[in-house]
Amino acid sequence: MTGTWPSDRRRLLAGGAAVVGAAAAAPLWRQAAARAAGPRLPEGVFGLGIASGDPLPDGVVLWTRLAPEPLHGGGMPDRALPVEWEVAGDERFAQVVRRGVAAARPGCAHSVHVEVHGLRPDRPYWYRFRAGGRLSPTGRTRTAPGPRSSPGGLRLALASCQNWQHGYFTPYADILRQDPDVVLFVGDYIYESAPSATAVRRHAGRGEPHTLEQYRNRYAQYRTDPDLAAMHARAPWVVAFDDHEVDNDFAGRLPQDPGRQSHAAFTARLTAAFRAYYEHMPLRAAAAPSGPHLRMHRRLDFGRLARLHVLDTRQYRSGRARTPQGARSPSLSMLGGAQRRWLRDGLRDSPARWNLVASQVMMAEADLRAGPGTRWYYDAWDGYRAERTALLRQFRSVRNPVVLSGDRHLTMVSDLREDFTDPGSAVVGAEFTGTSVSSNGDEDQAAFHALWEPRRADNPHWKLVDAHRGYHLLDIGRDGIDARVRVVDTVLRPSAAAGTAATLRVEAGRPGVELVRAAAVPE
């Protein structure tokens, strides 16, 4: 690995990844393998696994990170190393269709983001990496359907909120069994909380992460969860961050506790957190952070069946409301002007049967005060009511809008109304707020329902409220969406039994969602 590199190889590695055809790449693969036969890297160099993401009709992003000592900065030498990759049409790699070499650089924690193109639409592919004489596990991914195609269905798993200290990530074992086409993760991939002596699994390190190395170590710890690693290797993910990837309830450049974190200190923290996030996610180079900013909002099309609009509900916030009057202010914005126009145009011009909007925080109203008066959770869309009302009014002219959100650590499935202050206003869409993977641990179900059932009379748009840990599985077809709320019986042990807590249906052309069946005991 320390020999002289040909000039064309230096040029290819300068871009981070080389993408070439299989026939032309065979000599390149053999030459790279010979050079990589120098000093062997440690056996656990691929211990953080592999992943793919953001599928397009002709390609995907492939990810890995070389880190034999994941909780101690990675344990790699302070130099760039070549990482070979290949993509095949079969699990045995008898039909290799793309090969190349990427540079794992110390400035990016020796992570690799390979943007593969030239693949066929709507089909599975297998991939793997090789570095320093070590071979990664094999992953499977899938390309999106072609832009003019009308696929019969899309299976999507909606997940969010995985707190290492609150439990094991057992829902991923069930997601693996359900074999989705894509996993949509809408935020709180890590938690920035300090280690707790009473945790189910304790965070490594001391205190909350603030530096780049501390965030890298936190991501590395989470990626050692075997169920999470297995699901990353099985299907492409579409990811977005919420607040805990940085700091609880941060808004734009404002931390949760501005009295304790100066503007300069929080800007440095944002810069470190966003870089570590990019380093550990299967994201394209377009998402590479620039200081304290990372481009997260984007669109992904799945033929003419579904368009997925991924929002960023953190970076562009104008501030936080503190009172009901403040929450109604037209000056407050969750999305910011540029992103709001981007979403408006993408919804207006969408050719898709279904318009899915990935929002990190809940959009439907949640009046948390039973009886007279209102009490809202201002960190969600309830704190940005004027902007939400304008968006919901646009939903009236959008084909089949469905919002997919997280953050609340509970399942809440709702009709979206044009005006939540008027119970008789038009239903314009549906929202699936997914429960957490592990955050809040195993909930006391009796206590939860004693708290939440009295609130339902003030929130008639709620169709289902549940507090089991798990995820939502959506089978999206031309005529409708069949959704299952899949839950596990515990996250306090490394394995769990899974079942369906409820099934729901969204009919194409009929805004809103209907509860088909809810089980007293998940089955």
N, C-alpha and C positions, 0 to 999 in steps of 0.2 A: 504493500500500500504506500510505500514511500518512494517508489520509482518515479521516473519522469513520465508525465502524462502527455500523449499526443495533443497537438493544438486543437484538433476537432473535439477531442474528449473534454478539454478544458472549456471549450465553448459550450458544449452540451451541459456540463455540470454547472456552469455559471447561472443557467436558468433554473436550477433546482431539480429538473427532471428531464429525461430524454424519452420521447415517444417515437417508436419506430415499428415497422412491420416485422412480422415473425421471420420471414425468410431472410430479410436483410439483417436482422438482428442476431442470427445464429453465431456468426463469427464474433460479434461484439460481446455476446453472452459468454462465450468460451474465453475470450481474452480477459474480460472482467473477472471471471471465476479464477483464472490463473493468477491475476494480480491480487485478488482477495485471499489467496492461499498463503499470504504472508503471516504475520503474527495473528494468531487466532484470538477472537474476542471471547469473553467469558460465556459460559453456557447459558446464562439467563439474560442475554442481551436483548431478547425479544419478550421479556417478562411482562411488559405492559400491553402486549397483544397487538392486534392489527384492527383496522376498521376501514369502512368505505362510507361515502356520503354524497349528498347533493346529486342524485342521478339525473343524467340528461339522456336523450334518445341515443346519443352516440358515445357516451362515456360516463365515468364516475371519477370521484376523488378517492385515491387510496392513501392510507395513513399508517405510519408506525413510528415508534421512537426507540432508539437504542439506549437502554438504561439498565445495565446489570446491577446497579445499586440505586434503585428507584427512590428510596426515602432519604438519600444522602447526596442529592444533586445529580444523580444519574450514573456517576462513576466512569464516565468516558474521558478519553484523552482530549486535550484542548486543541483539536485540529479536525478538519473536515474528513469524513470517511465516505467512500463510495458504497451505496446500497443498491443492489440489483433487484429488479422487480419483474414479474411476468404475469400475464393474464391469459387464461385458457378457457376454451369452451367446454371443458370437461374436468372432472375432479382429479383425474390422474395426470393432467397436463400433457396428454398425447396430442392435443390440438391447441398449441400455443398460438395466440393471435397477436399479442403485443408484448414487447420486452423493452427494457431500458435500464438506465443507471441514473440514480439521483444522488445528490450530495447531502449527507447528514452533517449539519454544521453546528459547532458549539454555540453560536449566537442564537440558534433556534432549538437549543436543548437536544441536539442530534435527532430532532424529529424530521419526518419526511412527508411531504404532501405531493403526491403524483397525480397530475390531471391527465387521465387517459382519454384519448379520443379514438375515433375510427372503429368503434364497436357497433354491433347491430342493435336496433331498438327492441325493447320489451323481451329481454331474454336473460337468463342467469349466466354469470361468469364466475370463475374461480381465480384467485390471485394468491401470491406469496412473495416474500422478500428473502434476500440472502445478503449477509454481511460478515466479513471476518471469518469465513468458514462455517458460519451458523445459518441454519435455515429456520425461517419463521413458521408458525402454524399456517395452515391453509384457510383462507377466507372465501366466503361466497357473497356475491353482490348481484345486483340486477339493474339493467338500464331501464329508463323510462320509455313508455310507448312513443311512437313517432307522432309528430305534430298534427298530422291529418288523420290519424287512426282513431277509432272509437272502440277502445278495449271494453270487454264485457264487465270487468270489475277491477277494483284496487283494494287490497287489504292493508289497512294502516293501523299501527299501534300507537296510541297517544300516552306518553309517560312524562313525569316531571317529579322534582323534589325528592332527591335521594340523599338522606343524611346518614353518613357512615356511623355516627355515634348512636343513632336511634334504632338501628337494626341492620340485618342482612338484606341484600337486594334480591330477595327470593322471587318477586314477581317476574324477573327476567327469565327464569327457568320456564315459566308458563308461556311467556311471549315466544320463546324459542320453539316450544311445542306447537304454537298456533301458526308459525311460519308466515309472518307478514311480508308483504312486498317492500315496505318501508317502515321505519320507526321515526316518529316525530317526537322530539324531546324539547319541551317548551320552557325549560329553565330550572335553575338550582341543581346543577350537575354536582357541584361540591357545596359544602357549607364552610363559611369562614370562621365558625365558632371555635373558641379555645378548647383544648382537651378537657374532658370531664372524667373524674375518677369513677363516677357511677354509670358511665356509658356502657351500652351493649358491646360496642367496639370503640376503642379510644382513638381520637385523632393523634397522629404523630406530631412531634414538635412541641413548642412551648408558646402559648398565647395564640392570638389570631395572626394569620399571615398578612404581612405588609410588603415584604420584599419579593423580588422575582423568584429567588430560590425557594422561599417559603411557599409561594403559590405552586411552583413546580412540584414540590414534595407533596403538597396536599392532593393535587391531581393524580400524581403517581400512586398515592395510597389508594385512592378511589378506584383507579384502573386495575388494581390487583384483585378486586372482587371477581371471583370466577364466573358468576352468572352474568355480570355486566360484560366481562370480556368475551364470553361465549356469544352473547347477543350482538355485540359489535362485529364479530367475525361472521355472523350469519346473514345479515341484511344491511342495506345502506341506511344511514341515519341522516335526518335533517335536524339540525340543532339550532337552538337559540339560547341566549343567557337571560337570566332574570337578575335578582339583586344579590343572592348569596354567593355568586361567583366573584363578587367584589366586596360588598358591605351591605348589611341588612337595610332594606328600604331606601337605598340611595336614589337620588333623582338628579339626572344630568351630572353636574359637577358638585352637587351637594351631598355630603355624607349624612348618615343617620344622626350623627352627633357633631355638628359643626363647631361646637364649643371645645371639642377635644381633638379634632382633626383640622388643621389649618388648610387653606386652599392649596398651598404648595404641597403639603404632605398628602392630601387626598389625590391630587393630580398625579403624584408619583405612585400612589397605590393603584389608581386606575391603570396607569401605564403598565405596571407589573402584572396586574390581574388580567388585563386583556391580552398581553403577550403570552402568558402561561395558558390562557384559554385557547388561543389559536394554536399553540404548540401541541395541544392534546386533543384537538378536534379534527375530523375529516372535512376541512374547509378549503375552498379554493384560494389562490393567491390574492384574489380581489378582496378577500376578507382579512388579509394580513394587517395588523394594527399599525397605525401611525401615531406614536405617542399615546395619549389618553383617549384615542378614538379607534373604533373598529366598525367597519361596515357590515351590519348584520342583516338588514332588511333586504329581501330578495324574493324572486318568484320562481317557482318550479311548475312546469306543465306535465301532466300525465295524459298525453293525447288530448282528445276533445272531451275526455271524461271529467277531469278535475284540474283546476288551477289552484296551487297552494301559494298564498301570499304570507310570507313570514315577516312579522312585524318586529320592531325594536321598541319596546315600551319603556326603556330605561334612559338611554343616552340623550334623548331630545326633550325630556320633560322640562317644563318651564318652572316647576316648583311644586309645592304641595299645599293642598287646602287644609285648614285646621277647623273649619266650621261648615255647617250646611250652606250658609250664605256664600262662603268662599268656594265651595265645590261647584256652585252654579255660575261662577264667573266665566264669561266668554274669553277672558284673557289667558286662562290656563289651558295648556296643551299637553297631551300625552305624547303625541307623535312628532310635533314640530311641523312647520309649514311645508318643507320640502318632502318629508315622508308622507304627510297627509295628501299632497298632490299626487305623489307616486302611487299611493294606494287607490285614490280616486280614479286615476287613469287606468290602472291595472284592472280594477273591477269593471269599469265602463267598457273597456276594449276586450274583455275576456271572451274567448270563443268556447269556453268550457261549459259542460252541463252543470258542474258543481263548482262553487267558489268557496274554497276553504281558507279561513283567515286564522293563522296561528298567532295568538295573543298571549303573552306570558301571564298576564293578569286577567281576572274575570271581568267580562263585559256586562253581564246581566246585573240588574240592581239586586242588592242584598240589604234589606232593611233589618238591622240587627236588634231593633227595639220592638218587642211585642206590644201591641196596643197603640195608643195615641203617640204621635211624635215619630221622629226618624233618627236612626243612628247608622251611619255608613262607615265603611272601611275605606279611608281616603286614599290608600296606596293603589287600589284597583280603579277601574273606570268610573266607579261611583264618585271619585274625587275629581273627575274631569267631565262633568255632566253635559256641558254645552257642546263640546267636541263629540262626545258619544252620540248625542241626539242628532247632530248633523250627519254623522256616519250612518246611523240607523235609518235616517230618512233616505239616504242614498240606497240602502239595502232594498227599498221598495222597487227599484229599477234594476236590481242585480239578479242574475239567475241563481237561484238556490244557494243563498249564502249560509254558511255554517261556520261558527267560530269554535276554535279548539284552544283551550286555555288550561292553566294549572294554578300553582301558587298557594291555593287555599288548604291543601292537605285533606281535602274531602271531595267526594263526588257530588257535583251539583249540575243537573241537566235542566235547561230552562228554555222557554220561549223567549225570543228577543222582541220586545215591543218598541214601536216607533217612539212612544212617550211613556216612560214608566210612571209618571205622575198621573196618568189616565189609564186605569185598568181596562177601559173599553177601546183603547187605541189599537191600531192594526198590528198583528203579529207579522214581523218582517223577516224572521230567521230563527235559527236554533243555535244553542251553545252547549258544548260538552266541556265542562270544567272537570278535568281529570283529578283523581285522588293522587296521593303521593306514593312513590315506590317504598319509602321507609320512614319518612319524616313524621314525627309524632308517635312512632312506634305502634304497638298494638293498642288501639283505642278502646276505651271503656264504652261499649255500645249503648248501654242503658243510660249512662250519664250524658252521652252525646245526644241521644234522641230527646232526653228530658230538657236539654238546652235548646235544641233546634226545632222541635215540633211546634212549640208555641209561636214561633216566628212565621210559620207557613201561611197563616191567615193573612198576614201583611205582605206576602210575596206570592200571589196566586200564579205567577208565571213559572215558579219552580215545579218541575215534574218529578224530580227525584233528588233526595239528599241521603248520602250514605257516608260512613266514616271508616270503612275497611281500607286496608292498604292494597294497592294493585295498579290497574291501568285500564284504559278503554280500548276495545278492539272494534274497528269500524270496517265493515264490508260495504264498499261504495259501488253501486251499480247504476245503470242508467235510470232505473225507475225509482230508486230510493237508497237510503243508507240503513243498513241493519247494524245496530250497535249492541255490543255486550260489555257490561261492566264486569271485568274479570278481577277477582280478589283472591288473596291468600289468607290462610288461617293464622299465620304468625310471621313476623319478621325478627323474632327474638332468637330463632335458631337458623342454622345454615340451610335447612330445607323446609319446605312447607307444602301443604295440600292447597290446590287452587279450585275455584268454582266460579259460577256466574251468579252475581248478586241481582242483576236485572238485565232485561233486553228492551231495547227501544227502537223506534222506527221514524225516519224522516222521509216523507213522500216527496218525490220530485214535483215541483209546481205547486206545492202546498206548504207555505211557510210554517215553521214550528216543528215540534217533536212530540211523539206520543209514547207513553210508557206502555209497553206490551205486557211485560210480566216482571214482577219483583218477587224474589224469594226471601222468605223470612230467615232461612238459613241458606247461604250460598251453596249451590249444587252444580 
